Amino acid sequence: MNFTRAATRQPDAQDIEEFLYEKRQKIYPREVHGLFARLRVASVLTLLGLYYAVVWLQWDGRQALLWDLPARKFYVFGLVLWPQDFVYLTGMLVMASLSLFLFTALAGRLWCGYACPQTVWTETFLWIERMIEGDRQRQIRLDKQPWSLHKLRIKAAKHVLWIAFALFTGFTFVGYFTPIRELGSAIMALSMGPWETFWVLFYGFATYGNAGWLREQVCKYMCPYARFQSAMFDEDTLIVSYDERRGEPRGGRRRGVDPRGAGLGDCIDCGICVQVCPTGIDIRKGLQYECISCSACIDGCNSVMERMGYEPGLIRYTTQHSLEGRKTRVLRPRIFIYSGLLLAVAAIIALSIATRLPIALDVIRDRKQLFRETDEGLIENVYTLRVINMDKVTHEYGVAADGIEGLALILDTPRIAVDAGQIENVPVRLRADKASLRARSMPVTFTLNAIDNPALAIGEESRFLGPAP
């Protein structure tokens, strides 16, 4: 009777919660050494070095890389971009996406394992943690100990360093939008603005939370890339794989024992591949979406194979076709498609930047009055020309307008002087005879050209309004 009631009992809210979400078990990645570990360290140091150093570089008396949002100017070394150049940012994002598709199709999740900000900062926080708390076993023992002054001192030291590093990361991030030297002086003088303060704290908190606490949870549950990566994989994609045919059946043995004679594979079931994994998976169970291709399991397994006197590569970068004994094709249709699209977009952006004119013209009609009739019987429209000098030197510009027979342009000054990197709003009027107006709205073209450089010329269309003919 009791068994029947237990079998037919409806699940309560606690059962459903436990079923939908498993409580996180903290992962203690074991430190590993080897080729891929050195590559990962080199990648982390390079990317962190660039992130923290480039913001301090100067170029022509200003910050080399600066997104000046209040001034709507974006400085990229010698190039100054304006909101009108937003298409270049779009092109860069398209190139980044195509690069991600290409490298994923070639070698799996290289981005995740070596260059993703979550990976880079998590590795840094792990280094700090090992420096303060010790290796994997010492960390496990420390967490199992009851709270004491000794444990509190160690944990506090770790979190102080984490928070300091996270705040410096947030400070550097804001330095790409507010000149970092000014930002540093404002912090020292305790006069930093509210928005700068908010973003330093917000980005610092995000770094501290993601790299210090969430870690693999970001990769497993928050990052969408893990979910759609399989769409870019095929049987010829390089992935981190366990060679089941060589490793099974697994089992422990003493060094020097012939595994074939003992009826065993090369895997000694030591579990080091699981201990070194930052997401806590067992690569021997096959390819899993939690795997970020950091290759720590390869280095860990190779070190065991070396001690046992076995050939390395039980866990290695390989393809599904290779594991099945078939030939791997590196050059295949999707590689050509991704490469072709990437080269085409890069060529278009490069050509566009090379031929880009450092001048822009916006024509704004007067909205208060569509048109007016002068004492001479002419129809007049009023406009504001927004002249943008995106060059590094001052220019004087001349303006012309055409599109209607006998069209006259009235300008207060014959030339418009605009300083380098500045914007000038110039009011102008167009007048035309009623007899020349064939419709209530007719197209006109304003032409702006630099007096000292005829090659700097640009046209912008607008409309001339008048009474019904």
C-alpha positions as a printed NumPy array, in Angstrom:
array([[  0.   ,   0.   ,   0.   ],
       [  2.779,   2.396,   0.886],
       [  4.581,   1.46 ,  -2.341],
       [  1.463,   2.216,  -4.38 ],
       [  1.077,   5.649,  -2.833],
       [  4.752,   6.464,  -3.445],
       [  4.539,   5.376,  -7.071],
       [  1.419,   7.43 ,  -7.786],
       [  2.412,  10.547,  -5.776],
       [  2.329,  13.742,  -7.828],
       [  5.687,  15.592,  -7.94 ],
       [  5.773,  18.71 ,  -5.797],
       [  7.574,  21.993,  -6.523],
       [ 10.793,  20.811,  -4.869],
       [ 10.903,  17.685,  -7.07 ],
       [ 10.418,  19.767, -10.215],
       [ 13.131,  22.231,  -9.185],
       [ 15.606,  19.435,  -8.509],
       [ 14.735,  17.827, -11.834],
       [ 15.17 ,  21.017, -13.877],
       [ 18.358,  22.268, -12.272],
       [ 21.128,  20.315, -10.657],
       [ 22.928,  22.131,  -7.875],
       [ 26.375,  23.192,  -9.001],
       [ 29.329,  21.221,  -7.714],
       [ 32.45 ,  23.376,  -7.582],
       [ 35.099,  22.319, -10.071],
       [ 38.753,  22.352,  -9.054],
       [ 40.732,  22.195, -12.325],
       [ 44.103,  20.57 , -11.843],
       [ 47.087,  22.496, -13.161],
       [ 48.549,  20.872, -16.238],
       [ 51.721,  21.379, -18.27 ],
       [ 52.407,  20.654, -21.905],
       [ 52.326,  22.084, -25.415],
       [ 48.706,  23.216, -25.377],
       [ 49.008,  24.624, -21.865],
       [ 51.928,  26.766, -23.056],
       [ 49.918,  27.897, -26.069],
       [ 46.992,  28.8  , -23.839],
       [ 49.223,  30.762, -21.456],
       [ 50.786,  32.59 , -24.4  ],
       [ 47.337,  33.432, -25.768],
       [ 46.073,  34.681, -22.397],
       [ 49.158,  36.836, -21.781],
       [ 49.037,  38.261, -25.31 ],
       [ 45.337,  39.147, -25.177],
       [ 45.521,  40.571, -21.66 ],
       [ 48.651,  42.501, -22.583],
       [ 46.908,  44.037, -25.587],
       [ 43.78 ,  44.854, -23.592],
       [ 45.626,  46.592, -20.769],
       [ 48.394,  48.214, -22.841],
       [ 46.791,  49.485, -26.062],
       [ 44.555,  51.895, -24.154],
       [ 47.674,  53.777, -22.98 ],
       [ 49.171,  54.234, -26.451],
       [ 49.286,  57.766, -27.895],
       [ 48.906,  58.773, -31.534],
       [ 49.308,  62.344, -32.831],
       [ 48.887,  63.767, -29.343],
       [ 45.746,  61.782, -28.479],
       [ 44.797,  58.316, -27.334],
       [ 45.427,  55.835, -30.145],
       [ 42.252,  53.808, -29.588],
       [ 39.32 ,  55.792, -28.239],
       [ 35.55 ,  55.594, -28.706],
       [ 34.623,  59.193, -27.918],
       [ 30.84 ,  58.855, -27.664],
       [ 30.053,  62.469, -26.583],
       [ 31.963,  63.84 , -29.595],
       [ 30.735,  60.975, -31.824],
       [ 34.246,  60.273, -33.008],
       [ 36.032,  56.933, -32.987],
       [ 39.801,  57.04 , -33.099],
       [ 41.586,  53.948, -34.403],
       [ 45.25 ,  54.947, -34.521],
       [ 45.553,  57.176, -37.601],
       [ 41.94 ,  56.698, -38.661],
       [ 39.088,  58.839, -37.357],
       [ 35.639,  57.354, -37.843],
       [ 32.324,  59.174, -37.566],
       [ 28.735,  57.92 , -37.179],
       [ 28.512,  58.042, -40.977],
       [ 31.194,  55.332, -41.029],
       [ 29.074,  52.884, -39.025],
       [ 29.09 ,  50.599, -42.052],
       [ 32.734,  49.773, -41.303],
       [ 31.799,  48.504, -37.852],
       [ 29.112,  46.376, -39.451],
       [ 31.688,  44.996, -41.874],
       [ 34.072,  44.197, -39.011],
       [ 31.329,  42.295, -37.188],
       [ 30.562,  40.346, -40.363],
       [ 34.259,  39.514, -40.709],
       [ 34.399,  38.383, -37.068],
       [ 31.395,  36.108, -37.612],
       [ 32.828,  34.604, -40.798],
       [ 36.186,  34.068, -39.072],
       [ 34.417,  32.285, -36.238],
       [ 32.582,  30.054, -38.728],
       [ 35.787,  29.314, -40.639],
       [ 37.98 ,  28.429, -37.661],
       [ 35.184,  26.427, -36.046],
       [ 34.726,  24.387, -39.222],
       [ 38.485,  23.802, -39.354],
       [ 39.392,  23.139, -35.721],
       [ 36.331,  23.278, -33.513],
       [ 36.037,  25.665, -30.599],
       [ 39.439,  27.351, -30.821],
       [ 37.818,  30.654, -29.877],
       [ 36.371,  29.211, -26.677],
       [ 39.544,  27.465, -25.587],
       [ 42.091,  30.171, -26.296],
       [ 40.594,  33.614, -26.985],
       [ 37.133,  34.001, -25.442],
       [ 37.127,  36.727, -22.737],
       [ 35.41 ,  34.316, -20.36 ],
       [ 38.264,  31.825, -20.825],
       [ 40.987,  34.488, -20.638],
       [ 39.787,  36.084, -17.402],
       [ 38.835,  32.746, -15.825],
       [ 42.377,  31.497, -16.43 ],
       [ 43.711,  34.637, -14.743],
       [ 41.442,  34.171, -11.721],
       [ 42.502,  30.519, -11.508],
       [ 46.17 ,  31.598, -11.427],
       [ 45.408,  33.968,  -8.551],
       [ 43.479,  31.236,  -6.753],
       [ 46.342,  28.742,  -7.066],
       [ 48.836,  31.372,  -5.927],
       [ 46.857,  32.017,  -2.721],
       [ 45.206,  28.673,  -1.929],
       [ 47.612,  26.217,  -3.531],
       [ 47.054,  23.355,  -5.952],
       [ 43.873,  21.359,  -6.502],
       [ 44.198,  19.06 ,  -3.501],
       [ 45.003,  21.91 ,  -1.121],
       [ 41.98 ,  23.857,  -2.376],
       [ 39.689,  20.864,  -1.81 ],
       [ 41.04 ,  20.33 ,   1.7  ],
       [ 40.727,  24.032,   2.511],
       [ 37.073,  24.15 ,   1.429],
       [ 36.264,  21.075,   3.541],
       [ 37.806,  22.601,   6.652],
       [ 35.542,  24.412,   9.126],
       [ 35.819,  28.183,   9.163],
       [ 38.75 ,  29.494,  11.149],
       [ 40.924,  32.604,  11.252],
       [ 43.471,  30.874,   9.013],
       [ 40.848,  29.948,   6.4  ],
       [ 39.225,  33.372,   6.566],
       [ 42.589,  35.066,   6.009],
       [ 43.341,  32.963,   2.921],
       [ 39.873,  33.412,   1.41 ],
       [ 39.9  ,  37.146,   2.116],
       [ 43.321,  37.554,   0.464],
       [ 42.081,  35.76 ,  -2.65 ],
       [ 38.939,  37.842,  -2.965],
       [ 40.808,  41.098,  -2.337],
       [ 43.115,  40.293,  -5.261],
       [ 40.162,  39.197,  -7.39 ],
       [ 38.273,  42.416,  -6.699],
       [ 41.339,  44.607,  -7.275],
       [ 42.037,  42.917, -10.6  ],
       [ 38.356,  43.139, -11.607],
       [ 38.197,  46.859, -10.78 ],
       [ 41.37 ,  47.479, -12.791],
       [ 39.721,  45.605, -15.661],
       [ 36.653,  47.847, -15.369],
       [ 38.844,  50.945, -15.211],
       [ 40.639,  49.859, -18.386],
       [ 37.345,  49.168, -20.151],
       [ 36.025,  52.659, -19.398],
       [ 39.393,  54.025, -20.543],
       [ 38.511,  53.053, -24.103],
       [ 35.561,  55.493, -23.963],
       [ 36.965,  58.21 , -21.692],
       [ 40.656,  59.155, -22.169],
       [ 42.356,  56.904, -19.664],
       [ 44.854,  59.498, -18.452],
       [ 41.995,  61.878, -17.637],
       [ 40.102,  59.012, -16.036],
       [ 43.099,  58.091, -13.895],
       [ 43.533,  61.701, -12.759],
       [ 39.825,  61.897, -11.909],
       [ 40.068,  58.749,  -9.787],
       [ 43.095,  60.074,  -7.916],
       [ 41.255,  63.353,  -7.288],
       [ 38.024,  61.494,  -6.335],
       [ 36.166,  63.508,  -8.983],
       [ 35.075,  60.786, -11.394],
       [ 31.662,  61.335, -12.993],
       [ 28.617,  59.174, -12.194],
       [ 28.577,  57.326, -15.507],
       [ 32.281,  56.494, -15.395],
       [ 31.856,  55.302, -11.8  ],
       [ 28.875,  53.15 , -12.737],
       [ 30.614,  51.44 , -15.664],
       [ 33.868,  50.83 , -13.796],
       [ 31.919,  49.149, -10.999],
       [ 29.546,  47.327, -13.359],
       [ 32.252,  45.913, -15.605],
       [ 34.41 ,  45.083, -12.589],
       [ 31.497,  43.289, -10.93 ],
       [ 30.772,  41.38 , -14.167],
       [ 34.412,  40.272, -14.381],
       [ 34.501,  39.252, -10.72 ],
       [ 31.206,  37.364, -10.969],
       [ 31.791,  35.606, -14.275],
       [ 35.467,  34.685, -13.857],
       [ 35.483,  34.187, -10.109],
       [ 32.155,  32.539,  -9.366],
       [ 30.215,  31.457, -12.457],
       [ 33.142,  30.196, -14.547],
       [ 32.032,  27.088, -16.465],
       [ 28.367,  27.975, -15.825],
       [ 28.717,  30.8  , -18.362],
       [ 29.978,  28.364, -20.996],
       [ 27.421,  25.675, -20.218],
       [ 24.251,  27.678, -19.666],
       [ 24.667,  31.317, -20.727],
       [ 26.746,  31.259, -23.92 ],
       [ 24.684,  30.488, -27.048],
       [ 27.744,  29.417, -29.042],
       [ 27.821,  26.013, -27.367],
       [ 24.291,  25.354, -28.63 ],
       [ 24.754,  26.078, -32.316],
       [ 28.39 ,  25.017, -32.767],
       [ 27.272,  21.626, -34.082],
       [ 25.844,  23.346, -37.157],
       [ 29.429,  24.269, -38.152],
       [ 30.963,  20.867, -37.354],
       [ 31.291,  17.975, -39.767],
       [ 33.214,  14.692, -39.832],
       [ 36.345,  16.526, -41.025],
       [ 36.439,  19.14 , -38.226],
       [ 39.357,  18.857, -35.83 ],
       [ 37.992,  18.159, -32.355],
       [ 39.453,  17.029, -29.041],
       [ 38.655,  13.314, -28.97 ],
       [ 39.421,  10.175, -27.015],
       [ 40.523,   7.232, -29.167],
       [ 38.136,   4.597, -27.882],
       [ 39.509,   1.829, -30.104],
       [ 42.958,   2.302, -28.64 ],
       [ 41.976,   3.079, -25.043],
       [ 39.332,   0.442, -24.292],
       [ 38.96 ,  -1.599, -22.259],
       [ 40.419,   0.724, -19.657],
       [ 41.86 ,  -0.368, -16.361],
       [ 44.649,   0.164, -13.847],
       [ 48.003,  -1.585, -14.127],
       [ 51.622,  -1.21 , -13.041],
       [ 54.141,   0.525, -15.224],
       [ 55.804,  -1.831, -17.672],
       [ 52.782,  -4.141, -18.019],
       [ 51.937,  -4.933, -21.633],
       [ 48.316,  -3.75 , -21.973],
       [ 47.598,  -6.059, -24.891],
       [ 48.839,  -9.064, -22.999],
       [ 46.654,  -8.103, -20.049],
       [ 43.629,  -7.642, -22.295],
       [ 43.514,  -3.89 , -21.676],
       [ 43.643,  -0.747, -23.718],
       [ 46.062,   2.129, -23.183],
       [ 43.735,   4.054, -20.841],
       [ 44.733,   3.328, -17.238],
       [ 41.544,   5.012, -15.943],
       [ 43.523,   7.513, -13.847],
       [ 40.898,  10.237, -14.321],
       [ 43.42 ,  13.007, -14.925],
       [ 41.53 ,  14.057, -18.06 ],
       [ 38.536,  14.83 , -15.848],
       [ 40.604,  16.518, -13.128],
       [ 42.198,  19.028, -15.502],
       [ 38.961,  19.878, -17.365],
       [ 37.714,  23.398, -16.503],
       [ 34.113,  22.38 , -17.245],
       [ 34.33 ,  19.057, -15.394],
       [ 33.407,  16.715, -18.254],
       [ 34.798,  13.286, -19.11 ],
       [ 36.078,  13.469, -22.691],
       [ 36.017,   9.664, -22.826],
       [ 32.232,   9.847, -23.108],
       [ 32.537,  11.49 , -26.519],
       [ 32.155,  15.032, -27.833],
       [ 29.975,  17.163, -25.536],
       [ 28.698,  20.691, -25.906],
       [ 30.381,  21.621, -22.584],
       [ 33.832,  20.961, -24.096],
       [ 35.561,  24.275, -24.881],
       [ 38.532,  22.653, -26.655],
       [ 41.073,  24.025, -24.2  ],
       [ 43.126,  20.815, -24.768],
       [ 44.02 ,  20.474, -21.086],
       [ 42.955,  16.819, -21.251],
       [ 45.411,  16.238, -24.113],
       [ 48.347,  17.548, -22.074],
       [ 47.226,  15.642, -18.985],
       [ 46.794,  12.35 , -20.826],
       [ 50.061,  12.729, -22.739],
       [ 51.947,  13.191, -19.464],
       [ 50.459,   9.916, -18.172],
       [ 51.237,   8.114, -21.434],
       [ 54.83 ,   9.312, -21.198],
       [ 55.194,   7.994, -17.639],
       [ 53.674,   4.657, -18.647],
       [ 55.916,   4.365, -21.689],
       [ 52.973,   4.429, -24.124],
       [ 52.624,   6.383, -27.336],
       [ 51.056,   9.835, -26.761],
       [ 47.835,  10.871, -28.462],
       [ 45.26 ,   8.7  , -26.717],
       [ 43.375,  11.986, -26.398],
       [ 44.251,  14.283, -29.258],
       [ 43.062,  16.708, -31.892],
       [ 41.58 ,  14.545, -34.617],
       [ 38.494,  14.191, -36.79 ],
       [ 35.59 ,  11.798, -36.786],
       [ 36.717,  10.417, -40.131],
       [ 40.214,   9.803, -38.774],
       [ 38.847,   7.98 , -35.724],
       [ 36.869,   5.756, -38.071],
       [ 39.968,   5.025, -40.145],
       [ 38.927,   7.166, -43.081],
       [ 40.75 ,  10.017, -44.812],
       [ 40.247,  13.567, -43.53 ],
       [ 39.504,  16.323, -46.035],
       [ 40.798,  19.704, -44.952],
       [ 39.686,  21.528, -48.111],
       [ 35.95 ,  21.064, -48.536],
       [ 33.044,  23.205, -49.803],
       [ 32.215,  24.996, -46.551],
       [ 35.87 ,  25.989, -46.077],
       [ 35.947,  27.528, -49.555],
       [ 32.641,  29.315, -48.95 ],
       [ 33.664,  30.789, -45.593],
       [ 37.123,  31.764, -46.892],
       [ 35.712,  33.32 , -50.049],
       [ 33.14 ,  35.369, -48.181],
       [ 35.716,  36.477, -45.609],
       [ 38.188,  37.599, -48.265],
       [ 35.441,  39.376, -50.212],
       [ 34.204,  41.337, -47.183],
       [ 37.779,  42.193, -46.158],
       [ 38.582,  43.414, -49.679],
       [ 35.447,  45.544, -49.823],
       [ 36.182,  47.157, -46.456],
       [ 39.839,  47.772, -47.337],
       [ 38.902,  49.326, -50.694],
       [ 36.194,  51.431, -49.093],
       [ 38.565,  52.782, -46.432],
       [ 41.285,  53.446, -49.029],
       [ 38.871,  55.465, -51.222],
       [ 36.985,  57.071, -48.331],
       [ 36.577,  60.834, -48.628],
       [ 37.188,  62.72 , -45.357],
       [ 34.165,  64.895, -45.962],
       [ 30.441,  64.554, -45.333],
       [ 27.413,  66.716, -46.079],
       [ 23.942,  66.558, -44.556],
       [ 21.148,  68.712, -45.941],
       [ 18.372,  69.611, -43.486],
       [ 15.261,  71.379, -44.753],
       [ 13.611,  74.108, -42.709],
       [ 10.523,  72.417, -41.268],
       [  8.871,  75.609, -40.034],
       [  8.031,  76.875, -43.516],
       [  7.854,  74.677, -46.615],
       [  8.465,  77.601, -48.967],
       [  7.83 ,  81.315, -49.274],
       [  7.335,  83.762, -52.138],
       [  9.679,  86.75 , -52.312],
       [  8.754,  90.299, -53.342],
       [ 10.197,  89.537, -56.777],
       [  7.802,  86.598, -57.196],
       [ 10.465,  83.937, -56.718],
       [  9.952,  80.761, -54.663],
       [ 12.422,  80.374, -51.815],
       [ 13.365,  77.303, -49.733],
       [ 15.605,  77.451, -46.646],
       [ 18.089,  74.71 , -45.72 ],
       [ 20.85 ,  74.048, -43.217],
       [ 23.999,  72.433, -44.578],
       [ 25.813,  70.328, -42.02 ],
       [ 29.421,  70.257, -43.252],
       [ 31.647,  67.651, -41.573],
       [ 35.399,  67.906, -42.037],
       [ 36.718,  64.426, -41.196],
       [ 40.232,  65.307, -42.364],
       [ 43.237,  66.107, -40.168],
       [ 43.627,  69.628, -41.626],
       [ 41.38 ,  72.666, -41.996],
       [ 39.6  ,  73.119, -45.335],
       [ 37.615,  75.861, -47.029],
       [ 34.657,  74.662, -49.054],
       [ 32.541,  76.063, -51.834],
       [ 28.864,  75.174, -52.314],
       [ 26.799,  74.904, -55.476],
       [ 23.255,  73.738, -56.211],
       [ 21.562,  72.569, -59.4  ],
       [ 18.568,  70.596, -60.588],
       [ 16.207,  73.444, -61.563],
       [ 16.678,  75.895, -64.414],
       [ 17.809,  79.276, -63.14 ],
       [ 18.224,  78.021, -59.558],
       [ 20.031,  80.558, -57.359],
       [ 21.918,  79.742, -54.146],
       [ 22.213,  82.471, -51.517],
       [ 24.964,  82.041, -48.946],
       [ 26.17 ,  84.525, -46.327],
       [ 29.838,  83.822, -47.127],
       [ 31.265,  82.556, -50.425],
       [ 33.462,  80.042, -48.623],
       [ 32.854,  77.791, -45.648],
       [ 35.881,  77.251, -43.388],
       [ 35.773,  74.144, -41.208],
       [ 38.541,  73.146, -38.82 ],
       [ 39.951,  69.612, -38.773],
       [ 37.57 ,  67.145, -37.179],
       [ 34.841,  69.755, -36.738],
       [ 31.239,  70.274, -37.885],
       [ 29.83 ,  73.513, -39.25 ],
       [ 26.118,  74.264, -39.69 ],
       [ 25.58 ,  76.698, -42.565],
       [ 22.162,  78.244, -43.431],
       [ 21.515,  78.612, -47.175],
       [ 18.571,  79.612, -49.354],
       [ 17.541,  78.441, -52.802],
       [ 15.403,  80.579, -55.113],
       [ 13.708,  79.562, -58.336],
       [ 11.25 ,  81.073, -60.781],
       [  7.677,  79.752, -60.655],
       [  7.834,  79.072, -64.356],
       [ 10.742,  76.644, -63.832],
       [  8.822,  74.502, -61.328],
       [  7.144,  71.593, -63.11 ],
       [  5.895,  69.963, -59.895],
       [  5.234,  70.801, -56.264],
       [  8.39 ,  68.889, -55.275],
       [ 11.507,  68.772, -57.432],
       [ 14.929,  67.196, -56.755],
       [ 17.943,  69.437, -56.243],
       [ 21.568,  68.523, -55.62 ],
       [ 23.961,  70.363, -53.341],
       [ 27.644,  70.007, -54.209],
       [ 30.378,  70.657, -51.662],
       [ 34.018,  70.837, -52.741],
       [ 37.257,  71.815, -50.998],
       [ 38.865,  74.918, -52.513],
       [ 42.409,  73.681, -51.799],
       [ 41.779,  70.102, -52.936],
       [ 39.367,  69.582, -55.858],
       [ 39.419,  65.83 , -55.22 ],
       [ 37.446,  66.423, -52.018],
       [ 33.968,  66.841, -53.448],
       [ 30.627,  65.38 , -52.428],
       [ 27.008,  65.762, -53.495],
       [ 23.798,  65.4  , -51.517],
       [ 20.24 ,  65.382, -52.862],
       [ 17.273,  67.172, -51.346],
       [ 13.832,  68.446, -52.427],
       [ 12.702,  71.912, -53.508],
       [  9.062,  72.622, -52.678],
       [  6.775,  75.142, -54.297],
       [  3.135,  75.864, -55.152],
       [  1.215,  73.627, -57.53 ],
       [  2.071,  74.556, -61.156]])
